[in-house]
């Protein structure tokens, strides 16, 4: 699986609101009403990520969820990352 160049990534990020490219991965963050809402969002994302067989790196503190996507096997950002980012935006947008 081939990875995108930084320019290609930034061009594709124009189609996703709130996502940024840094450290060879794409990142976003969400803030929820409370921990229960954040955990519910993580659960919905987990089911979709499992269907895609592509899993986020994420960090949750109380009502905040930080998500990082990168295809570790490929060593960078691939179609899998953008596909999951679109799914996440569809679930939480």
PDB file as gemmi writes it, atoms N, CA and C in Angstrom:
CRYST1    1.000    1.000    1.000  90.00  90.00  90.00 P 1                      
ATOM      1  N   UNK A   1       0.852  -1.179   0.000  1.00  0.00           N  
ATOM      2  CA  UNK A   1       0.000   0.000   0.000  1.00  0.00           C  
ATOM      3  C   UNK A   1       0.893   1.236   0.000  1.00  0.00           C  
ATOM      4  N   UNK A   2       0.596   2.156  -0.890  1.00  0.00           N  
ATOM      5  CA  UNK A   2       1.438   3.350  -1.000  1.00  0.00           C  
ATOM      6  C   UNK A   2       0.927   4.472  -0.096  1.00  0.00           C  
ATOM      7  N   UNK A   3       1.864   5.276   0.342  1.00  0.00           N  
ATOM      8  CA  UNK A   3       1.530   6.416   1.196  1.00  0.00           C  
ATOM      9  C   UNK A   3       1.434   7.679   0.351  1.00  0.00           C  
ATOM     10  N   UNK A   4       0.717   8.645   0.891  1.00  0.00           N  
ATOM     11  CA  UNK A   4       0.572   9.939   0.222  1.00  0.00           C  
ATOM     12  C   UNK A   4       1.742  10.855   0.575  1.00  0.00           C  
ATOM     13  N   UNK A   5       2.069  11.744  -0.348  1.00  0.00           N  
ATOM     14  CA  UNK A   5       3.056  12.787  -0.061  1.00  0.00           C  
ATOM     15  C   UNK A   5       2.399  13.841   0.834  1.00  0.00           C  
ATOM     16  N   UNK A   6       3.200  14.695   1.423  1.00  0.00           N  
ATOM     17  CA  UNK A   6       2.656  15.753   2.282  1.00  0.00           C  
ATOM     18  C   UNK A   6       1.699  16.657   1.502  1.00  0.00           C  
ATOM     19  N   UNK A   7       2.035  16.983   0.266  1.00  0.00           N  
ATOM     20  CA  UNK A   7       1.159  17.820  -0.548  1.00  0.00           C  
ATOM     21  C   UNK A   7      -0.170  17.114  -0.825  1.00  0.00           C  
ATOM     22  N   UNK A   8      -0.107  15.830  -1.176  1.00  0.00           N  
ATOM     23  CA  UNK A   8      -1.334  15.068  -1.435  1.00  0.00           C  
ATOM     24  C   UNK A   8      -2.205  15.002  -0.184  1.00  0.00           C  
ATOM     25  N   UNK A   9      -1.572  14.813   0.957  1.00  0.00           N  
ATOM     26  CA  UNK A   9      -2.310  14.751   2.225  1.00  0.00           C  
ATOM     27  C   UNK A   9      -3.002  16.079   2.490  1.00  0.00           C  
ATOM     28  N   UNK A  10      -2.268  17.165   2.357  1.00  0.00           N  
ATOM     29  CA  UNK A  10      -2.863  18.480   2.613  1.00  0.00           C  
ATOM     30  C   UNK A  10      -3.985  18.789   1.632  1.00  0.00           C  
ATOM     31  N   UNK A  11      -3.855  18.356   0.380  1.00  0.00           N  
ATOM     32  CA  UNK A  11      -4.940  18.537  -0.591  1.00  0.00           C  
ATOM     33  C   UNK A  11      -6.179  17.757  -0.164  1.00  0.00           C  
ATOM     34  N   UNK A  12      -5.989  16.515   0.292  1.00  0.00           N  
ATOM     35  CA  UNK A  12      -7.121  15.692   0.719  1.00  0.00           C  
ATOM     36  C   UNK A  12      -7.738  16.218   2.019  1.00  0.00           C  
ATOM     37  N   UNK A  13      -6.920  16.829   2.864  1.00  0.00           N  
ATOM     38  CA  UNK A  13      -7.438  17.370   4.123  1.00  0.00           C  
ATOM     39  C   UNK A  13      -8.384  18.542   3.890  1.00  0.00           C  
ATOM     40  N   UNK A  14      -8.288  19.177   2.736  1.00  0.00           N  
ATOM     41  CA  UNK A  14      -9.223  20.260   2.411  1.00  0.00           C  
ATOM     42  C   UNK A  14     -10.665  19.762   2.397  1.00  0.00           C  
ATOM     43  N   UNK A  15     -10.848  18.456   2.232  1.00  0.00           N  
ATOM     44  CA  UNK A  15     -12.181  17.854   2.191  1.00  0.00           C  
ATOM     45  C   UNK A  15     -12.677  17.433   3.573  1.00  0.00           C  
ATOM     46  N   UNK A  16     -11.827  17.543   4.575  1.00  0.00           N  
ATOM     47  CA  UNK A  16     -12.177  17.128   5.934  1.00  0.00           C  
ATOM     48  C   UNK A  16     -12.038  18.311   6.882  1.00  0.00           C  
ATOM     49  N   UNK A  17     -13.080  18.621   7.589  1.00  0.00           N  
ATOM     50  CA  UNK A  17     -13.040  19.748   8.524  1.00  0.00           C  
ATOM     51  C   UNK A  17     -12.425  19.325   9.852  1.00  0.00           C  
ATOM     52  N   UNK A  18     -11.462  20.115  10.317  1.00  0.00           N  
ATOM     53  CA  UNK A  18     -10.899  19.895  11.640  1.00  0.00           C  
ATOM     54  C   UNK A  18      -9.750  18.904  11.703  1.00  0.00           C  
ATOM     55  N   UNK A  19      -9.333  18.385  10.576  1.00  0.00           N  
ATOM     56  CA  UNK A  19      -8.210  17.452  10.543  1.00  0.00           C  
ATOM     57  C   UNK A  19      -6.948  18.191  10.117  1.00  0.00           C  
ATOM     58  N   UNK A  20      -5.804  17.779  10.700  1.00  0.00           N  
ATOM     59  CA  UNK A  20      -4.511  18.388  10.384  1.00  0.00           C  
ATOM     60  C   UNK A  20      -3.472  17.295  10.170  1.00  0.00           C  
ATOM     61  N   UNK A  21      -2.443  17.636   9.411  1.00  0.00           N  
ATOM     62  CA  UNK A  21      -1.333  16.708   9.172  1.00  0.00           C  
ATOM     63  C   UNK A  21      -0.139  17.136  10.011  1.00  0.00           C  
ATOM     64  N   UNK A  22       0.417  16.188  10.762  1.00  0.00           N  
ATOM     65  CA  UNK A  22       1.606  16.446  11.575  1.00  0.00           C  
ATOM     66  C   UNK A  22       2.223  15.106  11.956  1.00  0.00           C  
ATOM     67  N   UNK A  23       3.542  15.052  11.981  1.00  0.00           N  
ATOM     68  CA  UNK A  23       4.267  13.847  12.406  1.00  0.00           C  
ATOM     69  C   UNK A  23       3.837  12.594  11.644  1.00  0.00           C  
ATOM     70  N   UNK A  24       3.688  12.728  10.335  1.00  0.00           N  
ATOM     71  CA  UNK A  24       3.392  11.597   9.460  1.00  0.00           C  
ATOM     72  C   UNK A  24       2.048  10.926   9.763  1.00  0.00           C  
ATOM     73  N   UNK A  25       1.080  11.727  10.234  1.00  0.00           N  
ATOM     74  CA  UNK A  25      -0.255  11.215  10.545  1.00  0.00           C  
ATOM     75  C   UNK A  25      -1.259  12.358  10.434  1.00  0.00           C  
ATOM     76  N   UNK A  26      -2.544  11.996  10.362  1.00  0.00           N  
ATOM     77  CA  UNK A  26      -3.585  13.022  10.402  1.00  0.00           C  
ATOM     78  C   UNK A  26      -4.254  12.973  11.769  1.00  0.00           C  
ATOM     79  N   UNK A  27      -4.637  14.150  12.253  1.00  0.00           N  
ATOM     80  CA  UNK A  27      -5.127  14.291  13.625  1.00  0.00           C  
ATOM     81  C   UNK A  27      -6.380  15.157  13.666  1.00  0.00           C  
ATOM     82  N   UNK A  28      -7.229  14.842  14.645  1.00  0.00           N  
ATOM     83  CA  UNK A  28      -8.362  15.705  14.953  1.00  0.00           C  
ATOM     84  C   UNK A  28      -8.701  15.553  16.432  1.00  0.00           C  
ATOM     85  N   UNK A  29      -9.578  16.406  16.916  1.00  0.00           N  
ATOM     86  CA  UNK A  29     -10.027  16.330  18.309  1.00  0.00           C  
ATOM     87  C   UNK A  29     -11.498  16.705  18.369  1.00  0.00           C  
ATOM     88  N   UNK A  30     -12.199  16.080  19.295  1.00  0.00           N  
ATOM     89  CA  UNK A  30     -13.606  16.374  19.526  1.00  0.00           C  
ATOM     90  C   UNK A  30     -13.817  16.641  21.006  1.00  0.00           C  
ATOM     91  N   UNK A  31     -14.748  17.527  21.292  1.00  0.00           N  
ATOM     92  CA  UNK A  31     -15.140  17.798  22.674  1.00  0.00           C  
ATOM     93  C   UNK A  31     -16.621  17.481  22.809  1.00  0.00           C  
ATOM     94  N   UNK A  32     -16.965  16.740  23.851  1.00  0.00           N  
ATOM     95  CA  UNK A  32     -18.330  16.291  24.073  1.00  0.00           C  
ATOM     96  C   UNK A  32     -18.892  16.910  25.348  1.00  0.00           C  
ATOM     97  N   UNK A  33     -20.166  16.669  25.573  1.00  0.00           N  
ATOM     98  CA  UNK A  33     -20.831  17.207  26.762  1.00  0.00           C  
ATOM     99  C   UNK A  33     -20.218  16.644  28.044  1.00  0.00           C  
ATOM    100  N   UNK A  34     -19.888  15.349  28.018  1.00  0.00           N  
ATOM    101  CA  UNK A  34     -19.340  14.701  29.202  1.00  0.00           C  
ATOM    102  C   UNK A  34     -18.612  13.421  28.793  1.00  0.00           C  
ATOM    103  N   UNK A  35     -18.080  12.709  29.768  1.00  0.00           N  
ATOM    104  CA  UNK A  35     -17.332  11.483  29.500  1.00  0.00           C  
ATOM    105  C   UNK A  35     -18.201  10.430  28.836  1.00  0.00           C  
ATOM    106  N   UNK A  36     -19.432  10.314  29.288  1.00  0.00           N  
ATOM    107  CA  UNK A  36     -20.338   9.304  28.729  1.00  0.00           C  
ATOM    108  C   UNK A  36     -20.522   9.506  27.223  1.00  0.00           C  
ATOM    109  N   UNK A  37     -20.676  10.746  26.792  1.00  0.00           N  
ATOM    110  CA  UNK A  37     -20.828  11.047  25.361  1.00  0.00           C  
ATOM    111  C   UNK A  37     -19.532  10.744  24.604  1.00  0.00           C  
ATOM    112  N   UNK A  38     -18.398  11.060  25.199  1.00  0.00           N  
ATOM    113  CA  UNK A  38     -17.108  10.767  24.559  1.00  0.00           C  
ATOM    114  C   UNK A  38     -16.922   9.264  24.401  1.00  0.00           C  
ATOM    115  N   UNK A  39     -17.250   8.520  25.443  1.00  0.00           N  
ATOM    116  CA  UNK A  39     -17.092   7.069  25.388  1.00  0.00           C  
ATOM    117  C   UNK A  39     -18.062   6.450  24.389  1.00  0.00           C  
ATOM    118  N   UNK A  40     -19.255   6.983  24.312  1.00  0.00           N  
ATOM    119  CA  UNK A  40     -20.233   6.517  23.325  1.00  0.00           C  
ATOM    120  C   UNK A  40     -19.702   6.724  21.907  1.00  0.00           C  
ATOM    121  N   UNK A  41     -19.104   7.873  21.654  1.00  0.00           N  
ATOM    122  CA  UNK A  41     -18.520   8.153  20.336  1.00  0.00           C  
ATOM    123  C   UNK A  41     -17.390   7.168  20.040  1.00  0.00           C  
ATOM    124  N   UNK A  42     -16.559   6.891  21.020  1.00  0.00           N  
ATOM    125  CA  UNK A  42     -15.465   5.944  20.826  1.00  0.00           C  
ATOM    126  C   UNK A  42     -16.004   4.557  20.486  1.00  0.00           C  
ATOM    127  N   UNK A  43     -17.089   4.169  21.127  1.00  0.00           N  
ATOM    128  CA  UNK A  43     -17.688   2.864  20.855  1.00  0.00           C  
ATOM    129  C   UNK A  43     -18.204   2.791  19.424  1.00  0.00           C  
ATOM    130  N   UNK A  44     -18.883   3.839  18.972  1.00  0.00           N  
ATOM    131  CA  UNK A  44     -19.390   3.861  17.593  1.00  0.00           C  
ATOM    132  C   UNK A  44     -18.233   3.806  16.594  1.00  0.00           C  
ATOM    133  N   UNK A  45     -17.188   4.565  16.868  1.00  0.00           N  
ATOM    134  CA  UNK A  45     -16.010   4.550  15.992  1.00  0.00           C  
ATOM    135  C   UNK A  45     -15.370   3.159  15.992  1.00  0.00           C  
ATOM    136  N   UNK A  46     -15.285   2.538  17.151  1.00  0.00           N  
ATOM    137  CA  UNK A  46     -14.644   1.222  17.258  1.00  0.00           C  
ATOM    138  C   UNK A  46     -15.331   0.186  16.376  1.00  0.00           C  
ATOM    139  N   UNK A  47     -16.659   0.180  16.357  1.00  0.00           N  
ATOM    140  CA  UNK A  47     -17.381  -0.783  15.520  1.00  0.00           C  
ATOM    141  C   UNK A  47     -17.090  -0.553  14.042  1.00  0.00           C  
ATOM    142  N   UNK A  48     -17.049   0.704  13.629  1.00  0.00           N  
ATOM    143  CA  UNK A  48     -16.768   1.017  12.220  1.00  0.00           C  
ATOM    144  C   UNK A  48     -15.307   0.727  11.874  1.00  0.00           C  
ATOM    145  N   UNK A  49     -14.403   1.034  12.786  1.00  0.00           N  
ATOM    146  CA  UNK A  49     -12.981   0.757  12.557  1.00  0.00           C  
ATOM    147  C   UNK A  49     -12.751  -0.747  12.401  1.00  0.00           C  
ATOM    148  N   UNK A  50     -13.454  -1.518  13.185  1.00  0.00           N  
ATOM    149  CA  UNK A  50     -13.323  -2.972  13.094  1.00  0.00           C  
ATOM    150  C   UNK A  50     -13.809  -3.475  11.734  1.00  0.00           C  
ATOM    151  N   UNK A  51     -14.898  -2.914  11.236  1.00  0.00           N  
ATOM    152  CA  UNK A  51     -15.383  -3.287   9.898  1.00  0.00           C  
ATOM    153  C   UNK A  51     -14.337  -2.993   8.832  1.00  0.00           C  
ATOM    154  N   UNK A  52     -13.646  -1.866   8.985  1.00  0.00           N  
ATOM    155  CA  UNK A  52     -12.630  -1.457   8.010  1.00  0.00           C  
ATOM    156  C   UNK A  52     -11.277  -2.134   8.250  1.00  0.00           C  
ATOM    157  N   UNK A  53     -11.145  -2.812   9.397  1.00  0.00           N  
ATOM    158  CA  UNK A  53      -9.869  -3.400   9.799  1.00  0.00           C  
ATOM    159  C   UNK A  53      -8.755  -2.353   9.804  1.00  0.00           C  
ATOM    160  N   UNK A  54      -9.110  -1.181  10.329  1.00  0.00           N  
ATOM    161  CA  UNK A  54      -8.142  -0.088  10.471  1.00  0.00           C  
ATOM    162  C   UNK A  54      -8.513   0.660  11.744  1.00  0.00           C  
ATOM    163  N   UNK A  55      -7.573   0.799  12.643  1.00  0.00           N  
ATOM    164  CA  UNK A  55      -7.891   1.262  13.989  1.00  0.00           C  
ATOM    165  C   UNK A  55      -7.147   2.550  14.330  1.00  0.00           C  
ATOM    166  N   UNK A  56      -7.842   3.473  14.984  1.00  0.00           N  
ATOM    167  CA  UNK A  56      -7.219   4.756  15.332  1.00  0.00           C  
ATOM    168  C   UNK A  56      -6.308   4.638  16.545  1.00  0.00           C  
ATOM    169  N   UNK A  57      -5.352   5.536  16.609  1.00  0.00           N  
ATOM    170  CA  UNK A  57      -4.659   5.807  17.866  1.00  0.00           C  
ATOM    171  C   UNK A  57      -5.461   6.940  18.485  1.00  0.00           C  
ATOM    172  N   UNK A  58      -5.900   6.759  19.713  1.00  0.00           N  
ATOM    173  CA  UNK A  58      -6.702   7.817  20.311  1.00  0.00           C  
ATOM    174  C   UNK A  58      -6.410   7.969  21.788  1.00  0.00           C  
ATOM    175  N   UNK A  59      -6.784   9.114  22.282  1.00  0.00           N  
ATOM    176  CA  UNK A  59      -6.549   9.463  23.677  1.00  0.00           C  
ATOM    177  C   UNK A  59      -7.796  10.193  24.177  1.00  0.00           C  
ATOM    178  N   UNK A  60      -8.324   9.712  25.287  1.00  0.00           N  
ATOM    179  CA  UNK A  60      -9.535  10.302  25.858  1.00  0.00           C  
ATOM    180  C   UNK A  60      -9.261  10.763  27.279  1.00  0.00           C  
ATOM    181  N   UNK A  61      -9.600  12.022  27.546  1.00  0.00           N  
ATOM    182  CA  UNK A  61      -9.598  12.553  28.902  1.00  0.00           C  
ATOM    183  C   UNK A  61     -10.934  13.242  29.101  1.00  0.00           C  
ATOM    184  N   UNK A  62     -11.708  12.733  30.043  1.00  0.00           N  
ATOM    185  CA  UNK A  62     -13.040  13.212  30.378  1.00  0.00           C  
ATOM    186  C   UNK A  62     -13.891  13.401  29.130  1.00  0.00           C  
ATOM    187  N   UNK A  63     -14.093  14.625  28.664  1.00  0.00           N  
ATOM    188  CA  UNK A  63     -15.009  14.855  27.540  1.00  0.00           C  
ATOM    189  C   UNK A  63     -14.278  15.147  26.229  1.00  0.00           C  
ATOM    190  N   UNK A  64     -12.968  14.948  26.196  1.00  0.00           N  
ATOM    191  CA  UNK A  64     -12.179  15.246  25.001  1.00  0.00           C  
ATOM    192  C   UNK A  64     -11.637  13.956  24.394  1.00  0.00           C  
ATOM    193  N   UNK A  65     -11.718  13.870  23.074  1.00  0.00           N  
ATOM    194  CA  UNK A  65     -11.200  12.719  22.342  1.00  0.00           C  
ATOM    195  C   UNK A  65     -10.249  13.218  21.259  1.00  0.00           C  
ATOM    196  N   UNK A  66      -8.997  12.807  21.343  1.00  0.00           N  
ATOM    197  CA  UNK A  66      -7.989  13.128  20.330  1.00  0.00           C  
ATOM    198  C   UNK A  66      -7.746  11.875  19.493  1.00  0.00           C  
ATOM    199  N   UNK A  67      -7.786  12.031  18.171  1.00  0.00           N  
ATOM    200  CA  UNK A  67      -7.653  10.895  17.260  1.00  0.00           C  
ATOM    201  C   UNK A  67      -6.486  11.135  16.310  1.00  0.00           C  
ATOM    202  N   UNK A  68      -5.673  10.108  16.139  1.00  0.00           N  
ATOM    203  CA  UNK A  68      -4.560  10.119  15.197  1.00  0.00           C  
ATOM    204  C   UNK A  68      -4.705   8.922  14.272  1.00  0.00           C  
ATOM    205  N   UNK A  69      -4.566   9.179  12.968  1.00  0.00           N  
ATOM    206  CA  UNK A  69      -4.653   8.103  11.983  1.00  0.00           C  
ATOM    207  C   UNK A  69      -3.384   8.053  11.146  1.00  0.00           C  
ATOM    208  N   UNK A  70      -2.826   6.865  11.039  1.00  0.00           N  
ATOM    209  CA  UNK A  70      -1.666   6.592  10.201  1.00  0.00           C  
ATOM    210  C   UNK A  70      -1.657   5.092   9.948  1.00  0.00           C  
ATOM    211  N   UNK A  71      -1.203   4.685   8.787  1.00  0.00           N  
ATOM    212  CA  UNK A  71      -1.130   3.262   8.478  1.00  0.00           C  
ATOM    213  C   UNK A  71       0.279   2.790   8.819  1.00  0.00           C  
ATOM    214  N   UNK A  72       0.409   2.150   9.972  1.00  0.00           N  
ATOM    215  CA  UNK A  72       1.723   1.786  10.491  1.00  0.00           C  
ATOM    216  C   UNK A  72       2.466   0.839   9.550  1.00  0.00           C  
ATOM    217  N   UNK A  73       1.751  -0.128   8.978  1.00  0.00           N  
ATOM    218  CA  UNK A  73       2.395  -1.084   8.071  1.00  0.00           C  
ATOM    219  C   UNK A  73       3.001  -0.404   6.851  1.00  0.00           C  
ATOM    220  N   UNK A  74       2.380   0.682   6.404  1.00  0.00           N  
ATOM    221  CA  UNK A  74       2.859   1.399   5.216  1.00  0.00           C  
ATOM    222  C   UNK A  74       3.840   2.510   5.578  1.00  0.00           C  
ATOM    223  N   UNK A  75       3.870   2.891   6.839  1.00  0.00           N  
ATOM    224  CA  UNK A  75       4.790   3.935   7.275  1.00  0.00           C  
ATOM    225  C   UNK A  75       4.345   5.344   6.949  1.00  0.00           C  
ATOM    226  N   UNK A  76       3.031   5.560   6.893  1.00  0.00           N  
ATOM    227  CA  UNK A  76       2.530   6.903   6.606  1.00  0.00           C  
ATOM    228  C   UNK A  76       1.029   6.916   6.427  1.00  0.00           C  
ATOM    229  N   UNK A  77       0.540   7.950   5.788  1.00  0.00           N  
ATOM    230  CA  UNK A  77      -0.896   8.149   5.592  1.00  0.00           C  
ATOM    231  C   UNK A  77      -1.310   7.538   4.252  1.00  0.00           C  
ATOM    232  N   UNK A  78      -2.367   6.724   4.294  1.00  0.00           N  
ATOM    233  CA  UNK A  78      -2.852   6.027   3.099  1.00  0.00           C  
ATOM    234  C   UNK A  78      -4.358   6.245   2.936  1.00  0.00           C  
ATOM    235  N   UNK A  79      -4.903   5.598   1.911  1.00  0.00           N  
ATOM    236  CA  UNK A  79      -6.351   5.640   1.691  1.00  0.00           C  
ATOM    237  C   UNK A  79      -7.121   5.168   2.917  1.00  0.00           C  
ATOM    238  N   UNK A  80      -6.583   4.172   3.623  1.00  0.00           N  
ATOM    239  CA  UNK A  80      -7.261   3.648   4.810  1.00  0.00           C  
ATOM    240  C   UNK A  80      -7.516   4.752   5.835  1.00  0.00           C  
ATOM    241  N   UNK A  81      -6.559   5.644   5.989  1.00  0.00           N  
ATOM    242  CA  UNK A  81      -6.691   6.718   6.977  1.00  0.00           C  
ATOM    243  C   UNK A  81      -7.777   7.705   6.574  1.00  0.00           C  
ATOM    244  N   UNK A  82      -7.801   8.056   5.302  1.00  0.00           N  
ATOM    245  CA  UNK A  82      -8.829   8.991   4.845  1.00  0.00           C  
ATOM    246  C   UNK A  82     -10.211   8.347   4.856  1.00  0.00           C  
ATOM    247  N   UNK A  83     -10.277   7.054   4.576  1.00  0.00           N  
ATOM    248  CA  UNK A  83     -11.558   6.355   4.632  1.00  0.00           C  
ATOM    249  C   UNK A  83     -12.100   6.362   6.060  1.00  0.00           C  
ATOM    250  N   UNK A  84     -11.257   6.053   7.030  1.00  0.00           N  
ATOM    251  CA  UNK A  84     -11.699   6.056   8.426  1.00  0.00           C  
ATOM    252  C   UNK A  84     -12.017   7.471   8.896  1.00  0.00           C  
ATOM    253  N   UNK A  85     -11.238   8.451   8.483  1.00  0.00           N  
ATOM    254  CA  UNK A  85     -11.521   9.845   8.860  1.00  0.00           C  
ATOM    255  C   UNK A  85     -12.902  10.263   8.365  1.00  0.00           C  
ATOM    256  N   UNK A  86     -13.255   9.876   7.143  1.00  0.00           N  
ATOM    257  CA  UNK A  86     -14.578  10.212   6.605  1.00  0.00           C  
ATOM    258  C   UNK A  86     -15.680   9.520   7.394  1.00  0.00           C  
ATOM    259  N   UNK A  87     -15.448   8.276   7.786  1.00  0.00           N  
ATOM    260  CA  UNK A  87     -16.427   7.552   8.600  1.00  0.00           C  
ATOM    261  C   UNK A  87     -16.597   8.252   9.949  1.00  0.00           C  
ATOM    262  N   UNK A  88     -15.499   8.630  10.571  1.00  0.00           N  
ATOM    263  CA  UNK A  88     -15.554   9.314  11.867  1.00  0.00           C  
ATOM    264  C   UNK A  88     -16.327  10.622  11.735  1.00  0.00           C  
ATOM    265  N   UNK A  89     -16.031  11.383  10.704  1.00  0.00           N  
ATOM    266  CA  UNK A  89     -16.760  12.636  10.491  1.00  0.00           C  
ATOM    267  C   UNK A  89     -18.243  12.380  10.271  1.00  0.00           C  
ATOM    268  N   UNK A  90     -18.572  11.307   9.563  1.00  0.00           N  
ATOM    269  CA  UNK A  90     -19.974  10.960   9.344  1.00  0.00           C  
ATOM    270  C   UNK A  90     -20.689  10.588  10.632  1.00  0.00           C  
ATOM    271  N   UNK A  91     -19.981   9.925  11.529  1.00  0.00           N  
ATOM    272  CA  UNK A  91     -20.568   9.532  12.811  1.00  0.00           C  
ATOM    273  C   UNK A  91     -20.724  10.708  13.764  1.00  0.00           C  
ATOM    274  N   UNK A  92     -19.746  11.597  13.759  1.00  0.00           N  
ATOM    275  CA  UNK A  92     -19.701  12.653  14.775  1.00  0.00           C  
ATOM    276  C   UNK A  92     -20.011  14.044  14.241  1.00  0.00           C  
ATOM    277  N   UNK A  93     -20.094  14.169  12.915  1.00  0.00           N  
ATOM    278  CA  UNK A  93     -20.300  15.485  12.310  1.00  0.00           C  
ATOM    279  C   UNK A  93     -21.713  15.974  12.325  1.00  0.00           C  
TER     280      UNK A  93                                                      
END                                                                             
